[in-house]
Amino acid sequence: MRVPQILLSRVLRGVAAATGSRPAETAPIERWISSIRTVEGSLLDWKAATSGSLTETDGEKTVHLANMVLAICYLREATRKSHDISPAELSQCWEVVRAAMGVFGKDKSLGGFPVSSSLQGLSTVSLCELSENGSSGEQFHLHIGMPSGSRLSRGFDLHSSLSPVHTWVLAGEVRNDSYQVDSVTDPAEATHATYTLFRSSAEPKGDTRTSVPLEKHIVVEKAGKLVRAREVGSKTHTRNASYSLPADAFQTVEVDPDTLFAALTFSETSRGSATDTVVLGPIEGNLSIELPSPTTLAPRELADLVESARSWEGLIEEGREHARKAEWEYALQAFNSALSLCGPEKSFPNAGFYRHLVLGEIGSVNRRFGRYESARSFLEEAINGLKPCIQRTEFSGELGVTYRHIGQLENASDAFSKQYEVAKELGSAREMCRAVGNMGMINYQLSQRDGSETLLDQAIAQLQERVSLAEDLKRTASLQAGNSSSKHWLHIFETWKTIGLCRLSICHYTRGNVEKAIVTSAEALEMTAGSKDVTVKAMTRFFHGRALIKGGRQEEALALFNMPGTCSPAIAFAKEPSEEHRGYLQELVDIGADLDIVDEQGYTALDHAVFSGDAMTEAVILKGLRKTSEENVAERQMEARLRKGYRELFQEKLRPVLLGGGRHVLSKLRKAYAESLETDETKKRAFDGLKFMWYSDFLDFKRLPRSDDGLVREFDSSWTVESAARAAEKVVFISYRWINKMPGAKSPDDDHHTQYRRMINAIDEYLRLTPSVHKDKLGIWMDHACVNQDDPNAGVSALPMIIAQCDAMISLVDEDYYDRGWCAVEVMMAETLRSSYSIHQWYEHVLQPGGSRVQGVLREAPDRPIGMMKDKRLTFETDRPKVLFLERQSKLLR
């Protein structure tokens, strides 16, 4: 896009007025504008064009002012040229606005970014006003609806603007109902009367140089015209959506009173009227509307709240996207990150409501992990903390599914019946669809338990209703396929129909209608072609294969059961253990299905069974594995239990501490890890505690110590932040190559102690770069000393969690370093931690070409592609499974 010089100058004047900028702050920008004819390209290109002309020496405010001018010009030109702003572009524009509000809007008394109340009761921040000939012209605003904030009386919420308005949603969602409005002469036909609005202001108190008039109320004068309003459409817009409303279009704007709503708006030039809004109100209406008191928050505080809500929604969206792909661990990561944003120590709007929404999501994920007690706890807390709403109905359904899986069929039936009735009252076809499908499955299970043909008939009827409702919902969503929200729901409705068809095939199979079972499950299988939910795809393959076996087509069925490289039916049922699913697993074992298939996250059916903690499911899978071969079954069971311990330790104990941040975060992390091991004997046997050597002891030793040389100390949970005399201020992890290739070598170093001397040089450089760290308070982690060399398994298994507890990692880089498996996997962990939490440091110690083999330069390590561990070199190929295991675990450090 291209913006001419004259527009840049106009927008600069408008932004300067909104920010209360002084001439000295705008002068450098005016000089830059006068030196160019146009700016072209993307917003990032535009910002780059100013970076050479404007620097921090021109003043922090000047730089932010210039960026604001560019962002507003970009939005304006995008609107003019019908360019759809992408989520990435909107994020760039918002970051510019947020940064400027942080500088100019630190305090309301400074006058930057005046805040008022809008017609809908939203807080409105003026970002730019382009006046023309002394009259109000184009306007840019940030609108913010605070949770539980006051809204305009419902009697006066139908209105139109005399100017086209363009909106970009930053957070929350807004529903716009559009109306056809016609004049009538017969009062009996009228639904509303027209009103004209005038804003009444009170003079500001205090420093008039920095204050703006305070709007007290809106005066509404009846225009005397009677009209009939008829709703003709409704659209809901969510985060990152944009939409435009033409002039004179009548609409209502409704935002959820429990959540924060925020949007950027651009109002084009009005047509010179004394007011830019026409309102429809009651035929016999009030003459004035009391506006809510303007917010007491400074503009910067409002921007921070918007960013918090926007980040929360981004994490929820990320978690749900992972959930749609059945990537449950990554979904749990995202949801736990969202939970940390609305913790008690954070400033978050209506934190309790947002927190209970996340708890429901976490409960749903735990249910899909087969962790039913955790799921029930999270879901019950979420339901009890929410008032009647769609989300509460959804979580009630999830709770019912949890009851079903643990065999509490009557409780499940009751939960689903309530879900259906509440969904019906709320008019939610979506939740009715889910509920009736759940009711059908419960009635199927009850029919098998009680031997009731009547219940089986009822189940078939309810599942047919599920399929029909899902098809209706799918059809409606298809009509709005251009809308990103509709695309999202379209995929979900397709999944719901698929599940309904699978369950119908179960009923037909039970009835002995083999051909009907094959046809129904085949239709379901066809629908999964474009699905990203690998669990649903796997279960669908099972139900179709099961019907095929009944029809004598065993080879076709086995091909469906044993599809490599993805979630298999055995994995899908192991994830969510129940009596029903154990029965299906046993069928797979009996038919000879492959139980060694690894899913997209690197886990087998045994891994999932162990993680869920269901001993009976684990026993079924172990029996199946032994049918093929007894070899390595015990070893695989041990590795599965290691993975379970790792997932529980990091995801549930360590990651929340990292996300919480704050002072002494790594000291708190070490304490949490030590406490976890001390209270769980199984984990204590599986994973090493955090060990370290004092740097002073390491320095005095003159060579690389071994684990039995007595230099190592172990961190325990009695150590606190306050007990600094006993704890290292910093712990540095040393990553290096074992360079001693002599047969039977007892040290990884050579006879010249090359690696030891490099370590000393690197640590001295580290101390020089971080003068606040005293060398007598510095701890060192080095594998040969800190991992038991006679029994290294617990030390190797704990490696990702050890690195997470170290303040920094120093890599002794040489020409082979990044090609070695153990070095590369340590780097992968360090880089993942650094990029995820911005707490950890990672340095490279680099030797100069042709120089010393010991003296080097310590520098911050750049981001670099690490490659796949399967391609890295290892001294002992028997270490390959360990390195691959650690590669998978490092992905969960995010």
Buried (B, 14 or more C-beta within 10 A) or exposed (E): BEBBBEBBBBBBBBBBBBBBBEEEBBEBBBEBBEEBEEBEEEBEEBBEBBEEBBEEEBBEBBBBBBBBBBBBBBBBBBBEEEEEBEEEBBBBBBEBBBBBBBBBBBEBEBBBBBBBBBBBBBBBBBBBBBBEEEEBBBBBBBBBBBBEBBBBBEBBBBBBBBBBBBBBBBBBBBBBBBBEBEEBEEEEEBBBBBBBBEBEEEEEEEEEEBBBBBBBBBBBEBEEBBBBBEEEEEBBBBBBBBBEBEBEBBBBBBBBBBBBBBBBBBBBBBEEEEBBBBBBBBEEBBEEBEBBEBBEBBBBBBBBBBBBBBBBBBBBBBBBBBBBBBBBBBBBBBBBBBBBBBEEEEEBBBBBBBBBBBBBBBBBBBBBBBBBEBBBBBBBBBBEBBEEBBBBBBBBBBBBBBBBBBEBBEBBBBBBBBBBEBBEEBEBBBBBBBBBBBBBBBBBBBBBEEEBEEBBBBBBEBBBBBBBBBBBBBEBBEEEEEBEBBEBBBBBBBBBBBBBBBBBBBBBBBBEBBEBBBBBBBBBBEBBEEBBBBBBBBBBBBBBBBBBBBEEEEEBBBEBBBBEEBBBBBBBBBBBBBBBBBEBBBBBBEBBBBBBBBBEBBBBBBBBBBBBBBEEBBEBBBBBBEEEEEEEBEEBBEBBBBBBBBBBBBBEBBBBBBBBEEEEBBBBBBBBBBBBBBEBEEBBEBBBBBBBBBBEBBBEBEEBBBBEBEBBBEBBBEBEEEEEEEBBBBBBBBBBBBBBEEEEEEBBBBEEBBBBBBBBBBBBBBBEBBEEBEEEBBBBBBBBBBBBBEEBBBBBBBBBBBBBBBBBBBBBBBEEBBEBBBBBBBBBBBBBBBEBBEBBBBBBBBBEEEEEEBBBBBEEBEEEEBEEBEEBEBEEEEEBEBBBBBBBBBBBBB
